[in-house]
Amino acid sequence: MPWDLHVARPAEKALERIPIRDRQRILHALQAMHEDPFNGDIARLENQPTAWRRRVGDWRIFFDVYPDRLLIVVTAIRRRTSTTY
């Protein structure tokens, strides 16, 4: 059963600013998350019960998962560099 995928406005704006080649890879990853949010290179964020991140090359998709409602909320999309977090 497909999950509902909601992209928060800040993540949507970040996605618009990403170069087209990377944006296509991220959109492909979001489509895959729509079917199964626990597939791919994901990790649960520490001390946050619903928060996860998915790695797509140099980019990270941060999202919350609500299994009881089959809902995924993408909260941020950020580029990972040597100085990032």
N, CA and C atoms as an extended XYZ file, in Angstrom:
255
Properties=species:S:1:pos:R:3:atomname:S:1:resname:S:1:resid:I:1 pbc="F F F"
N         0.845       -1.183        0.000 N   MET     1
C         0.000        0.000        0.000 CA  MET     1
C         0.889        1.245        0.000 C   MET     1
N         0.653        2.178       -0.925 N   PRO     2
C         1.487        3.376       -0.979 CA  PRO     2
C         1.265        4.289        0.228 C   PRO     2
N         2.332        4.933        0.617 N   TRP     3
C         2.297        5.894        1.712 CA  TRP     3
C         1.959        7.273        1.154 C   TRP     3
N         1.366        8.116        2.000 N   ASP     4
C         1.162        9.515        1.631 CA  ASP     4
C         2.478       10.244        1.863 C   ASP     4
N         2.900       11.013        0.892 N   LEU     5
C         4.155       11.752        0.982 CA  LEU     5
C         3.850       13.238        0.941 C   LEU     5
N         4.218       13.940        1.997 N   HIS     6
C         4.004       15.382        2.067 CA  HIS     6
C         5.376       16.057        2.147 C   HIS     6
N         5.631       17.001        1.252 N   VAL     7
C         6.888       17.750        1.265 CA  VAL     7
C         6.596       19.122        1.857 C   VAL     7
N         7.217       19.410        3.002 N   ALA     8
C         7.016       20.699        3.668 CA  ALA     8
C         7.557       21.827        2.790 C   ALA     8
N         7.022       23.009        2.955 N   ARG     9
C         7.380       24.154        2.115 CA  ARG     9
C         8.890       24.445        2.104 C   ARG     9
N         9.596       24.434        3.265 N   PRO    10
C        11.045       24.687        3.214 CA  PRO    10
C        11.793       23.648        2.365 C   PRO    10
N        11.385       22.396        2.439 N   ALA    11
C        12.018       21.347        1.635 CA  ALA    11
C        11.687       21.541        0.158 C   ALA    11
N        10.484       21.967       -0.114 N   GLU    12
C        10.062       22.234       -1.494 CA  GLU    12
C        10.897       23.359       -2.108 C   GLU    12
N        11.124       24.412       -1.344 N   LYS    13
C        11.927       25.533       -1.824 CA  LYS    13
C        13.374       25.108       -2.047 C   LYS    13
N        13.906       24.293       -1.136 N   ALA    14
C        15.276       23.802       -1.290 CA  ALA    14
C        15.388       22.956       -2.554 C   ALA    14
N        14.384       22.145       -2.822 N   LEU    15
C        14.381       21.282       -4.005 CA  LEU    15
C        14.408       22.106       -5.288 C   LEU    15
N        13.739       23.240       -5.292 N   GLU    16
C        13.718       24.112       -6.469 CA  GLU    16
C        15.097       24.699       -6.781 C   GLU    16
N        15.941       24.856       -5.759 N   ARG    17
C        17.255       25.471       -5.942 CA  ARG    17
C        18.356       24.455       -6.263 C   ARG    17
N        18.042       23.175       -6.224 N   ILE    18
C        19.029       22.126       -6.467 CA  ILE    18
C        19.248       21.982       -7.972 C   ILE    18
N        20.496       21.783       -8.399 N   PRO    19
C        20.770       21.575       -9.835 CA  PRO    19
C        19.935       20.418      -10.397 C   PRO    19
N        19.558       20.525      -11.654 N   ILE    20
C        18.597       19.615      -12.276 CA  ILE    20
C        19.016       18.144      -12.184 C   ILE    20
N        20.284       17.849      -12.391 N   ARG    21
C        20.739       16.453      -12.341 CA  ARG    21
C        20.529       15.853      -10.945 C   ARG    21
N        20.908       16.603       -9.917 N   ASP    22
C        20.708       16.130       -8.541 CA  ASP    22
C        19.226       16.107       -8.183 C   ASP    22
N        18.485       17.098       -8.674 N   ARG    23
C        17.050       17.161       -8.394 CA  ARG    23
C        16.336       15.912       -8.929 C   ARG    23
N        16.726       15.457      -10.102 N   GLN    24
C        16.103       14.258      -10.669 CA  GLN    24
C        16.377       13.035       -9.802 C   GLN    24
N        17.587       12.925       -9.287 N   ARG    25
C        17.915       11.800       -8.395 CA  ARG    25
C        17.106       11.873       -7.102 C   ARG    25
N        16.948       13.073       -6.578 N   ILE    26
C        16.183       13.242       -5.335 CA  ILE    26
C        14.708       12.938       -5.588 C   ILE    26
N        14.173       13.403       -6.702 N   LEU    27
C        12.772       13.115       -7.026 CA  LEU    27
C        12.546       11.614       -7.190 C   LEU    27
N        13.517       10.927       -7.774 N   HIS    28
C        13.427        9.473       -7.914 CA  HIS    28
C        13.412        8.817       -6.523 C   HIS    28
N        14.248        9.307       -5.616 N   ALA    29
C        14.279        8.777       -4.246 CA  ALA    29
C        12.953        9.058       -3.532 C   ALA    29
N        12.375       10.232       -3.743 N   LEU    30
C        11.088       10.551       -3.123 CA  LEU    30
C         9.989        9.630       -3.644 C   LEU    30
N        10.035        9.325       -4.926 N   GLN    31
C         9.052        8.405       -5.495 CA  GLN    31
C         9.200        7.018       -4.879 C   GLN    31
N        10.429        6.581       -4.693 N   ALA    32
C        10.670        5.279       -4.055 CA  ALA    32
C        10.184        5.287       -2.611 C   ALA    32
N        10.336        6.419       -1.922 N   MET    33
C         9.866        6.528       -0.538 CA  MET    33
C         8.350        6.434       -0.472 C   MET    33
N         7.696        6.879       -1.512 N   HIS    34
C         6.240        6.811       -1.582 CA  HIS    34
C         5.768        5.357       -1.472 C   HIS    34
N         6.543        4.439       -2.031 N   GLU    35
C         6.211        3.020       -1.972 CA  GLU    35
C         6.696        2.367       -0.674 C   GLU    35
N         7.933        2.710       -0.248 N   ASP    36
C         8.506        2.105        0.956 CA  ASP    36
C         9.523        3.073        1.562 C   ASP    36
N         9.170        3.762        2.646 N   PRO    37
C        10.078        4.759        3.220 CA  PRO    37
C        11.300        4.144        3.898 C   PRO    37
N        11.304        2.834        4.128 N   PHE    38
C        12.404        2.196        4.837 CA  PHE    38
C        13.373        1.483        3.901 C   PHE    38
N        13.312        1.797        2.616 N   ASN    39
C        14.189        1.205        1.628 CA  ASN    39
C        15.248        2.232        1.243 C   ASN    39
N        16.445        1.797        0.924 N   GLY    40
C        17.504        2.713        0.526 CA  GLY    40
C        18.461        2.971        1.669 C   GLY    40
N        19.312        3.957        1.484 N   ASP    41
C        20.323        4.304        2.484 CA  ASP    41
C        19.704        5.257        3.502 C   ASP    41
N        19.061        4.695        4.514 N   ILE    42
C        18.380        5.511        5.522 CA  ILE    42
C        18.982        5.247        6.891 C   ILE    42
N        18.762        6.178        7.787 N   ALA    43
C        19.196        6.029        9.180 CA  ALA    43
C        18.244        6.825       10.058 C   ALA    43
N        17.952        6.262       11.214 N   ARG    44
C        17.115        6.970       12.180 CA  ARG    44
C        17.970        8.007       12.896 C   ARG    44
N        17.428        9.186       13.116 N   LEU    45
C        18.152       10.230       13.822 CA  LEU    45
C        18.058        9.976       15.320 C   LEU    45
N        19.145       10.206       16.010 N   GLU    46
C        19.211        9.912       17.441 CA  GLU    46
C        18.240       10.777       18.246 C   GLU    46
N        17.653       10.160       19.260 N   ASN    47
C        16.758       10.833       20.224 CA  ASN    47
C        15.539       11.480       19.585 C   ASN    47
N        15.149       11.009       18.405 N   GLN    48
C        13.961       11.523       17.735 CA  GLN    48
C        13.195       10.329       17.185 C   GLN    48
N        12.108        9.953       17.819 N   PRO    49
C        11.441        8.689       17.482 CA  PRO    49
C        10.864        8.600       16.068 C   PRO    49
N        10.518        9.707       15.449 N   THR    50
C         9.913        9.637       14.112 CA  THR    50
C        10.833       10.154       13.014 C   THR    50
N        12.011       10.687       13.366 N   ALA    51
C        12.872       11.367       12.396 CA  ALA    51
C        13.894       10.417       11.768 C   ALA    51
N        14.035       10.533       10.444 N   TRP    52
C        14.949        9.725        9.658 CA  TRP    52
C        15.663       10.614        8.669 C   TRP    52
N        16.733       10.065        8.057 N   ARG    53
C        17.373       10.741        6.942 CA  ARG    53
C        17.673        9.698        5.881 C   ARG    53
N        17.609       10.135        4.633 N   ARG    54
C        17.955        9.268        3.503 CA  ARG    54
C        19.059        9.939        2.719 C   ARG    54
N        20.088        9.185        2.388 N   ARG    55
C        21.223        9.711        1.642 CA  ARG    55
C        21.004        9.492        0.150 C   ARG    55
N        21.176       10.561       -0.612 N   VAL    56
C        21.106       10.507       -2.071 CA  VAL    56
C        22.339       11.252       -2.580 C   VAL    56
N        23.433       10.528       -2.781 N   GLY    57
C        24.687       11.159       -3.179 CA  GLY    57
C        25.164       12.111       -2.095 C   GLY    57
N        25.417       13.363       -2.468 N   ASP    58
C        25.851       14.373       -1.499 CA  ASP    58
C        24.682       15.022       -0.777 C   ASP    58
N        23.478       14.606       -1.079 N   TRP    59
C        22.279       15.227       -0.526 CA  TRP    59
C        21.654       14.345        0.541 C   TRP    59
N        20.979       14.986        1.497 N   ARG    60
C        20.271       14.276        2.551 CA  ARG    60
C        18.819       14.726        2.558 C   ARG    60
N        17.925       13.756        2.612 N   ILE    61
C        16.496       14.030        2.735 CA  ILE    61
C        16.134       13.708        4.179 C   ILE    61
N        15.671       14.704        4.908 N   PHE    62
C        15.257       14.497        6.296 CA  PHE    62
C        13.737       14.378        6.307 C   PHE    62
N        13.248       13.359        6.999 N   PHE    63
C        11.805       13.126        6.980 CA  PHE    63
C        11.336       12.467        8.263 C   PHE    63
N        10.055       12.650        8.540 N   ASP    64
C         9.387       12.011        9.672 CA  ASP    64
C         8.460       10.935        9.127 C   ASP    64
N         8.365        9.823        9.834 N   VAL    65
C         7.515        8.713        9.425 CA  VAL    65
C         6.464        8.482       10.498 C   VAL    65
N         5.208        8.393       10.070 N   TYR    66
C         4.089        8.109       10.962 CA  TYR    66
C         3.405        6.837       10.459 C   TYR    66
N         3.865        5.657       10.926 N   PRO    67
C         3.357        4.383       10.397 CA  PRO    67
C         1.864        4.159       10.639 C   PRO    67
N         1.331        4.692       11.724 N   ASP    68
C        -0.087        4.493       12.019 CA  ASP    68
C        -0.989        5.172       10.984 C   ASP    68
N        -0.478        6.239       10.332 N   ARG    69
C        -1.256        6.948        9.310 CA  ARG    69
C        -0.706        6.737        7.901 C   ARG    69
N         0.348        5.902        7.777 N   LEU    70
C         1.032        5.705        6.495 CA  LEU    70
C         1.406        7.051        5.869 C   LEU    70
N         2.054        7.896        6.681 N   LEU    71
C         2.385        9.260        6.277 CA  LEU    71
C         3.883        9.499        6.402 C   LEU    71
N         4.444       10.128        5.377 N   ILE    72
C         5.839       10.565        5.363 CA  ILE    72
C         5.826       12.078        5.170 C   ILE    72
N         6.531       12.800        6.047 N   VAL    73
C         6.626       14.253        5.927 CA  VAL    73
C         8.094       14.609        5.721 C   VAL    73
N         8.429       15.091        4.531 N   VAL    74
C         9.794       15.522        4.229 CA  VAL    74
C         9.960       16.913        4.819 C   VAL    74
N        10.884       17.038        5.781 N   THR    75
C        11.056       18.311        6.488 CA  THR    75
C        12.168       19.166        5.905 C   THR    75
N        13.201       18.520        5.333 N   ALA    76
C        14.328       19.294        4.789 CA  ALA    76
C        15.083       18.461        3.760 C   ALA    76
N        15.743       19.172        2.847 N   ILE    77
C        16.657       18.567        1.883 CA  ILE    77
C        17.908       19.438        1.911 C   ILE    77
N        19.029       18.825        2.301 N   ARG    78
C        20.265       19.601        2.461 CA  ARG    78
C        21.438       18.888        1.805 C   ARG    78
N        22.400       19.686        1.380 N   ARG    79
C        23.620       19.127        0.797 CA  ARG    79
C        24.616       18.861        1.909 C   ARG    79
N        25.254       17.719        1.837 N   ARG    80
C        26.264       17.329        2.819 CA  ARG    80
C        27.629       17.684        2.267 C   ARG    80
N        28.352       18.544        2.985 N   THR    81
C        29.717       18.904        2.606 CA  THR    81
C        30.637       18.586        3.785 C   THR    81
N        31.886       18.875        3.658 N   SER    82
C        32.829       18.594        4.747 CA  SER    82
C        32.577       19.475        5.971 C   SER    82
N        31.852       20.576        5.808 N   THR    83
C        31.576       21.451        6.938 CA  THR    83
C        30.139       21.373        7.435 C   THR    83
N        29.339       20.486        6.845 N   THR    84
C        27.937       20.370        7.219 CA  THR    84
C        27.812       19.592        8.510 C   THR    84
N        26.913       20.026        9.330 N   TYR    85
C        26.640       19.446       10.640 CA  TYR    85
C        27.768       18.586       11.049 C   TYR    85
